[in-house]
């Protein structure tokens, strides 16, 4: 059976979850933990604003790129439509109901 290879995943998952729970409890409920979180946030906060600005720039560039591609596709579709309509000189006859 395949379960014999993964016998240790249950205890490892439980231990990892317990450690994460203890860490979250320490940082959220004790004065010392909240102090550490505030100090870390003060160090990280300037970088968060930079990342937000960079994401906004990427969004604008992506939107412009998509609009350019859509314009090219519409132009190409118009060219194909013009070529097809120019190649069909005779009107299409409806032959399905011809006998009615």
C-alpha positions as a Python dict, from the first residue, in 0.01 Angstrom:
ca = {
    (1, 'X'): (0, 0, 0),
    (2, 'X'): (105, 358, -59),
    (3, 'X'): (39, 469, 300),
    (4, 'X'): (347, 285, 428),
    (5, 'X'): (573, 545, 266),
    (6, 'X'): (403, 844, 431),
    (7, 'X'): (364, 735, 793),
    (8, 'X'): (534, 1044, 935),
    (9, 'X'): (320, 1309, 762),
    (10, 'X'): (48, 1309, 1031),
    (11, 'X'): (275, 1377, 1331),
    (12, 'X'): (484, 1625, 1133),
    (13, 'X'): (173, 1819, 1026),
    (14, 'X'): (40, 1822, 1383),
    (15, 'X'): (376, 1945, 1521),
    (16, 'X'): (406, 2215, 1257),
    (17, 'X'): (51, 2336, 1324),
    (18, 'X'): (113, 2341, 1699),
    (19, 'X'): (432, 2545, 1656),
    (20, 'X'): (257, 2794, 1428),
    (21, 'X'): (-26, 2824, 1680),
    (22, 'X'): (213, 2887, 1968),
    (23, 'X'): (401, 3147, 1763),
    (24, 'X'): (83, 3327, 1662),
    (25, 'X'): (-37, 3321, 2022),
    (26, 'X'): (291, 3469, 2142),
    (27, 'X'): (297, 3749, 1885),
    (28, 'X'): (-70, 3841, 1922),
    (29, 'X'): (-140, 3803, 2293),
    (30, 'X'): (172, 3904, 2487),
    (31, 'X'): (304, 4258, 2531),
    (32, 'X'): (651, 4150, 2424),
    (33, 'X'): (512, 3982, 2110),
    (34, 'X'): (305, 4287, 2014),
    (35, 'X'): (617, 4502, 2064),
    (36, 'X'): (811, 4278, 1823),
    (37, 'X'): (530, 4301, 1567),
    (38, 'X'): (521, 4683, 1590),
    (39, 'X'): (899, 4708, 1548),
    (40, 'X'): (895, 4472, 1250),
    (41, 'X'): (608, 4665, 1089),
    (42, 'X'): (798, 4995, 1127),
    (43, 'X'): (1090, 4840, 939),
    (44, 'X'): (874, 4687, 665),
    (45, 'X'): (620, 4966, 609),
    (46, 'X'): (829, 5184, 369),
    (47, 'X'): (881, 4884, 142),
    (48, 'X'): (509, 4811, 133),
    (49, 'X'): (438, 5153, -21),
    (50, 'X'): (707, 5095, -285),
    (51, 'X'): (560, 4757, -372),
    (52, 'X'): (210, 4907, -406),
    (53, 'X'): (344, 5171, -646),
    (54, 'X'): (526, 4907, -850),
    (55, 'X'): (210, 4695, -871),
    (56, 'X'): (11, 4995, -992),
    (57, 'X'): (269, 5060, -1264),
    (58, 'X'): (261, 4695, -1373),
    (59, 'X'): (-119, 4709, -1387),
    (60, 'X'): (-113, 5016, -1610),
    (61, 'X'): (147, 4863, -1843),
    (62, 'X'): (-52, 4540, -1862),
    (63, 'X'): (-373, 4725, -1943),
    (64, 'X'): (-198, 4921, -2218),
    (65, 'X'): (-52, 4602, -2364),
    (66, 'X'): (-390, 4430, -2367),
    (67, 'X'): (-555, 4728, -2534),
    (68, 'X'): (-282, 4731, -2801),
    (69, 'X'): (-326, 4361, -2872),
    (70, 'X'): (-704, 4400, -2896),
    (71, 'X'): (-663, 4687, -3141),
    (72, 'X'): (-431, 4473, -3357),
    (73, 'X'): (-677, 4182, -3350),
    (74, 'X'): (-966, 4408, -3452),
    (75, 'X'): (-761, 4551, -3740),
    (76, 'X'): (-663, 4202, -3855),
    (77, 'X'): (-1024, 4084, -3835),
    (78, 'X'): (-1131, 4385, -4043),
    (79, 'X'): (-871, 4303, -4307),
    (80, 'X'): (-987, 3942, -4326),
    (81, 'X'): (-1349, 4051, -4354),
    (82, 'X'): (-1261, 4289, -4638),
    (83, 'X'): (-1069, 4016, -4824),
    (84, 'X'): (-1350, 3764, -4784),
    (85, 'X'): (-1619, 4008, -4896),
    (86, 'X'): (-1406, 4112, -5196),
    (87, 'X'): (-1352, 3750, -5302),
    (88, 'X'): (-1727, 3675, -5297),
    (89, 'X'): (-1864, 3854, -5603),
    (90, 'X'): (-2188, 3663, -5646),
    (91, 'X'): (-2457, 3671, -5380),
    (92, 'X'): (-2504, 3348, -5191),
    (93, 'X'): (-2810, 3157, -5311),
    (94, 'X'): (-3039, 2991, -5065),
    (95, 'X'): (-3071, 2648, -5220),
    (96, 'X'): (-3198, 2460, -4917),
    (97, 'X'): (-3559, 2578, -4957),
    (98, 'X'): (-3543, 2599, -5335),
    (99, 'X'): (-3825, 2352, -5396),
    (100, 'X'): (-4074, 2513, -5161),
}
